[in-house]
């Protein structure tokens, strides 16, 4: 990967509004108690069947599929700040309703709204970072947001178990409370950054995005990446069980993902900002594919742990640069919509395709073929991303010139 002339030491200070967004990401993840414990709450506290509880959890997922798409569209039409406030405050209200609901109709509706509003803020945050910062500063900023998310999630997964032993209702109220705190931070410290066109008009998102071949190819590559990534939460536990490793061992192994991110990210973040973005993205996705590919030759807990560490290193590079690449690619007036489409289409589709392909491949072709297929797919998207790099560079230059003008 070629490097730019920028050095970590020359990196400018990030603005106050960015750090407010960083606090929001951290606080939001620190209070993310409900979704991991939702099925347990519904079966143990509401005495629903496992199938019904799973279906309610799926309702949250159904809302999440369109959440970022809606959030991106709203942020372009009505403003980034307003979208974040609606998302955080609406999520707080929906969580309280879900925690107090007694009828199944109310539980279903509240669960869907939690999913719908819970991720609305993401494209608005990504677009605001791109609005606030120059292109050369964005990789470092997105990397810091990624670190805040993982730091908060690491703490919340430990504390949620303790709080759940006191009472599930406490999880709903604290989760809602952290959403309100995040909204207050946005209200007091984050200005509106949405670009305003000279004539006040707004282009429709889908006609522009669906004609953008470079954007659509990027989405296709990210679906491939997400297909590999979600093997860690679907196929990996089954493969480890096939090697006579317990579910608790899987829990410890997958926990390394968060630990490595929290420990390593701060030390490499500024350095990652100096690399060519499309090439770093391509290399990171290849590392993730090869990390999962190690599953073809390992059968012990430490072998799987090594695999997780390798693909987590790739994930760190991917997460630091992917937001900046899409920000460079998106037209300024449709930045939120592009971010929302990217999130909902790539990871939304990948979260469905990945588990289906992986578990069926494991059942019918066996673990060795499944993990080698992950490595092969990583190599394919690596080549595809490198081939797309010139188009991404041209688009970034054109958009930078348009913003200056």
C-alpha positions in Angstrom: 0.0 0.0 0.0 1.4 3.4 -0.9 1.4 6.1 1.7 0.6 9.8 1.5 2.8 12.5 2.7 0.8 12.9 5.9 2.3 11.6 9.1 0.6 10.7 12.4 2.4 13.6 14.1 0.9 16.1 11.6 -2.7 15.0 12.2 -4.8 18.1 13.2 -7.0 18.3 16.3 -10.6 17.1 15.7 -13.4 19.6 16.4 -15.5 19.7 19.6 -18.6 18.5 17.7 -16.8 15.3 16.6 -15.9 14.5 20.2 -19.6 15.0 21.1 -20.4 12.4 18.5 -17.7 10.1 20.0 -19.3 10.5 23.4 -22.7 9.6 21.9 -21.4 6.5 20.4 -19.7 5.4 23.6 -22.8 6.2 25.8 -25.1 4.5 23.4 -23.1 1.3 23.4 -22.5 1.4 27.2 -26.3 1.2 27.6 -26.9 -1.4 24.9 -28.4 -3.9 27.3 -31.8 -4.9 25.9 -31.1 -6.6 22.6 -28.6 -9.2 23.8 -31.0 -10.2 26.6 -34.3 -9.7 24.8 -35.0 -13.4 24.3 -34.1 -14.3 27.9 -36.4 -11.5 29.1 -39.3 -12.6 27.0 -39.0 -16.3 27.9 -38.1 -15.9 31.6 -40.0 -12.7 32.6 -42.9 -12.7 30.1 -43.0 -16.5 29.9 -43.3 -16.7 26.1 -42.2 -19.7 24.2 -38.7 -19.8 22.7 -40.2 -19.6 19.2 -42.3 -16.6 20.0 -39.4 -14.9 21.7 -37.2 -15.5 18.6 -39.9 -14.1 16.4 -40.0 -10.9 18.5 -36.3 -10.6 18.2 -36.7 -11.0 14.5 -39.1 -8.1 14.5 -36.3 -6.0 15.9 -34.1 -7.2 13.1 -36.7 -6.4 10.5 -36.8 -2.8 11.7 -33.0 -2.7 11.7 -32.9 -3.7 8.0 -34.6 -0.5 6.9 -33.4 1.7 9.8 -30.2 3.0 8.2 -31.9 3.5 4.9 -34.6 5.6 6.6 -32.1 7.5 8.7 -29.9 8.4 5.7 -32.9 9.7 3.8 -34.2 11.7 6.7 -30.8 13.2 7.4 -30.5 14.5 3.9 -34.1 15.8 3.8 -34.5 17.2 7.3 -31.0 17.4 8.8 -28.4 15.3 10.5 -29.0 16.8 14.0 -32.8 16.3 13.8 -32.4 12.7 12.6 -30.1 11.9 15.5 -32.5 13.5 18.0 -35.5 11.5 16.6 -33.5 8.3 16.6 -32.2 8.6 20.2 -35.3 10.0 21.8 -37.6 7.7 19.8 -35.5 4.6 20.8 -35.8 5.6 24.5 -39.6 5.8 24.2 -39.8 2.5 22.3 -37.6 0.7 24.8 -39.8 1.8 27.7 -42.9 0.7 25.8 -41.3 -2.7 25.1 -40.3 -3.2 28.7 -43.8 -2.4 30.0 -45.9 -4.0 27.2 -48.2 -6.8 28.2 -50.2 -7.6 25.0 -48.4 -9.4 22.1 -49.6 -6.8 19.7 -47.8 -4.1 21.7 -44.7 -6.2 22.1 -44.5 -6.8 18.4 -45.0 -3.2 17.5 -42.6 -1.9 20.1 -39.9 -4.4 19.0 -40.2 -3.3 15.4 -39.9 0.4 16.4 -36.9 -0.3 18.6 -35.2 -1.8 15.5 -36.4 0.9 13.2 -35.2 3.8 15.3 -32.2 2.2 17.0 -29.9 2.5 14.0 -31.3 5.7 12.5 -28.5 7.8 14.0 -25.7 5.8 12.2 -25.8 7.3 8.7 -26.5 10.7 10.3 -23.4 10.4 12.4 -21.3 9.2 9.5 -22.5 12.0 7.3 -21.9 14.6 10.0 -18.3 13.5 10.4 -17.8 13.8 6.7 -19.5 17.3 6.7 -17.3 18.4 9.6 -13.9 17.1 8.5 -11.6 17.4 5.5 -11.1 14.1 3.6 -7.6 13.5 5.0 -9.0 13.6 8.6 -11.9 11.1 8.1 -10.1 7.8 8.5 -8.8 8.7 11.9 -12.2 10.0 13.0 -14.1 6.9 11.8 -11.5 4.7 13.5 -12.1 6.6 16.8 -15.8 6.1 16.5 -15.3 2.4 15.9 -13.2 2.1 19.0 -15.8 3.9 21.1 -18.4 1.5 19.9 -16.4 -1.5 20.9 -15.2 -0.1 24.2 -18.8 0.6 25.2 -20.0 -2.8 24.0 -17.2 -4.6 25.9 -18.3 -2.9 29.1 -22.0 -3.3 28.5 -21.8 -7.1 27.9 -20.2 -7.6 31.3 -22.4 -5.2 33.2 -25.7 -6.3 31.6 -25.5 -9.8 33.1 -25.1 -8.3 36.6 -28.0 -5.9 36.0 -30.2 -8.6 34.6 -29.8 -10.6 37.9 -31.4 -7.6 39.7 -34.3 -7.3 37.3 -34.9 -7.2 33.5 -36.9 -3.9 33.8 -33.7 -2.2 34.9 -32.1 -3.0 31.6 -34.9 -1.2 29.7 -34.7 1.9 31.8 -30.9 2.2 31.7 -30.8 1.6 28.0 -33.5 4.2 27.5 -31.6 6.6 29.8 -28.4 6.3 27.9 -30.3 7.1 24.7 -31.7 10.3 26.3 -28.2 11.3 27.4 -26.9 10.8 23.9 -29.8 13.0 22.6 -28.9 15.7 25.1 -25.3 15.7 24.0 -26.4 16.1 20.4 -28.8 18.9 21.3 -26.2 20.9 23.2 -23.0 20.3 21.3 -23.6 19.2 17.7 -24.6 21.8 15.1 -26.5 21.1 11.9 -24.0 20.3 9.2 -26.2 19.3 6.2 -25.1 21.1 3.0 -27.7 23.4 1.5 -27.9 23.8 -2.2 -28.0 27.3 -3.7 -31.6 26.9 -5.0 -32.8 24.9 -2.0 -33.8 21.9 -4.0 -33.0 18.2 -3.2 -32.2 15.5 -5.6 -34.0 12.1 -5.1 -31.7 9.5 -3.7 -32.5 6.3 -5.5 -32.5 7.5 -9.1 -29.0 8.9 -8.5 -27.6 5.9 -6.5 -29.0 3.3 -8.8 -27.2 4.9 -11.7 -23.9 5.1 -9.8 -22.0 2.1 -11.0 -19.0 2.7 -8.7 -21.3 2.8 -5.7 -23.2 -0.3 -6.7 -20.0 -2.2 -7.2 -18.8 -1.1 -3.8 -22.0 -2.4 -2.3 -21.5 -5.7 -4.0 -18.0 -6.0 -2.6 -19.2 -5.1 0.9 -21.9 -7.8 0.7 -19.1 -10.2 0.0 -17.2 -9.0 3.0 -20.2 -9.1 5.3 -20.9 -12.6 4.1 -17.5 -13.7 5.4 -17.7 -11.6 8.6 -21.0 -13.0 9.9 -19.5 -16.5 9.8 -18.0 -15.5 13.2 -21.5 -15.5 14.8 -23.2 -18.3 12.9 -20.8 -20.9 11.4 -17.9 -20.6 13.9 -19.8 -21.8 17.0 -21.1 -24.8 15.1 -17.6 -25.6 13.8 -16.1 -25.4 17.2 -18.9 -27.6 18.6 -18.0 -30.1 15.9 -14.4 -30.1 17.3 -15.9 -30.9 20.7 -15.3 -27.4 22.1 -17.9 -26.1 24.5 -20.1 -23.0 24.0 -18.3 -21.3 26.9 -15.0 -21.8 25.0 -16.6 -20.2 21.9 -17.7 -17.3 24.2 -14.2 -16.7 25.3 -12.7 -17.1 21.8 -15.2 -14.6 20.2 -14.6 -12.2 23.2 -11.1 -11.8 21.8 -12.6 -9.8 19.0 -13.6 -6.9 21.3 -10.5 -7.2 23.4 -8.2 -6.9 20.4 -10.1 -3.9 19.0 -10.1 -2.0 22.3 -6.4 -2.7 22.9 -5.0 -2.3 19.4 -7.1 0.3 17.7 -5.8 3.4 19.6 -2.2 2.5 18.7 -2.8 2.0 14.9 -5.5 4.5 14.2 -3.4 7.5 13.2 -1.1 5.2 11.2 -4.0 3.8 9.2 -5.0 7.3 8.2 -1.7 7.6 6.2 -2.4 4.7 3.8 -4.1 4.7 0.4 -7.8 4.1 1.4 -9.0 1.7 -1.3 -5.8 -0.4 -1.0 -6.1 -0.5 2.8 -9.8 -1.5 2.4 -8.8 -4.3 0.0 -6.0 -5.6 2.2 -8.2 -5.5 5.3 -10.9 -7.6 3.6 -8.3 -10.0 2.4 -7.0 -10.4 5.9 -10.5 -11.1 7.2 -11.0 -13.8 4.6 -7.6 -15.4 5.4 -8.3 -15.2 9.1 -11.5 -17.2 8.7 -9.6 -19.5 6.2 -7.4 -20.6 9.1 -10.4 -22.5 10.4 -9.6 -25.1 7.7 -6.4 -26.2 9.5 -7.2 -25.6 13.2 -9.1 -27.7 15.7 -8.1 -26.5 19.1 -9.3 -23.5 21.1 -6.0 -21.7 20.7 -6.1 -22.3 16.9 -9.6 -20.7 16.7 -8.4 -17.9 19.0 -5.6 -17.2 16.5 -8.1 -17.1 13.7 -10.2 -14.6 15.6 -7.2 -12.4 16.2 -6.2 -12.4 12.6 -9.6 -11.5 11.2 -10.1 -8.9 13.9 -6.9 -7.1 12.7 -8.5 -7.0 9.3 -11.7 -5.7 10.8 -9.9 -2.9 12.5 -8.5 -1.7 9.1 -11.9 -2.2 7.4 -13.9 -0.3 10.0 -11.4 2.6 10.1 -11.5 3.2 6.3 -14.9 2.1 5.0 -16.8 5.2 6.2 -14.2 7.5 4.7 -14.3 5.7 1.4 -18.1 6.0 1.2 -17.9 9.6 2.3 -15.4 10.3 -0.5 -17.7 8.5 -3.0 -21.0 10.1 -2.0 -22.3 13.4 -3.5 -22.4 16.0 -0.6 -26.1 16.6 -0.9 -26.9 12.9 -0.8 -24.2 11.9 1.7 -26.6 10.7 4.4 -28.6 8.6 2.0 -25.5 7.0 0.5 -24.3 6.1 4.0 -27.7 4.6 4.9 -27.9 2.6 1.7 -24.4 1.3 2.2 -25.2 0.2 5.7 -28.6 -1.4 5.1 -27.7 -3.0 1.7 -24.2 -4.4 2.5 -24.5 -5.5 6.1 -28.2 -6.0 5.9 -27.9 -8.4 3.0 -24.7 -9.9 4.4 -26.3 -10.7 7.8 -28.9 -12.8 5.9 -26.7 -14.3 3.2 -23.7 -15.1 5.4 -25.4 -17.3 8.0 -27.4 -19.1 5.3 -24.5 -19.9 3.1 -22.1 -20.7 5.9 -24.2 -23.1 7.9 -25.4 -24.9 4.8 -21.8 -25.2 3.5 -20.7 -26.5 6.9 -23.5 -29.1 6.8 -23.1 -30.3 3.2 -19.4 -29.6 2.4 -17.7 -29.8 5.8 -15.6 -27.3 7.7 -12.5 -27.4 5.6 -14.3 -26.5 2.4 -16.3 -23.8 4.2 -13.3 -22.0 5.6 -11.3 -22.3 2.4 -14.3 -20.8 0.6 -14.1 -17.8 3.0 -10.4 -17.4 2.1 -11.2 -17.6 -1.6 -14.0 -15.0 -1.3 -11.6 -12.7 0.5 -9.2 -13.0 -2.3 -11.9 -12.3 -4.9 -13.1 -9.1 -3.2 -9.5 -8.1 -2.7 -8.9 -8.2 -6.4 -12.3 -6.5 -7.1 -11.5 -3.7 -4.6 -8.1 -3.0 -6.1 -9.7 -2.9 -9.6 -12.2 -0.3 -8.3 -9.5 1.9 -6.7 -8.9 4.2 -9.7 -12.6 5.0 -10.0 -12.8 5.7 -6.2 -9.8 8.0 -6.4 -11.3 9.9 -9.4 -14.7 10.3 -7.5 -13.0 11.5 -4.3 -11.1 14.2 -6.3 -14.2 15.3 -8.1 -16.3 15.5 -4.9 -13.5 17.4 -3.1 -13.3 20.0 -5.9 -17.1 20.3 -5.9 -17.1 21.0 -2.1 -14.5 23.7 -2.5 -16.4 25.3 -5.3 
